[in-house]
Amino acid sequence: MDMDVTTLRVIATLASFAAFLGIVVWACSRKNKASFDEAARLPFEQD
């Protein structure tokens, strides 16, 4: 099987898009909300 540069670019683009979608789904999932809210309050907490 002979892969040319265009095929490799298409595969890399699709893999990058899949990784992006995975990160978006992870960031927007409800089970992570509590930990994200806690991390958002960290700069405002006193030592």
Secondary structure, DSSP 8 states (H G I E B T S, - for coil): ----HHHHHHHHHHHHHHHHHHHHHHHH-GGGHHHHHHHHHGGG---
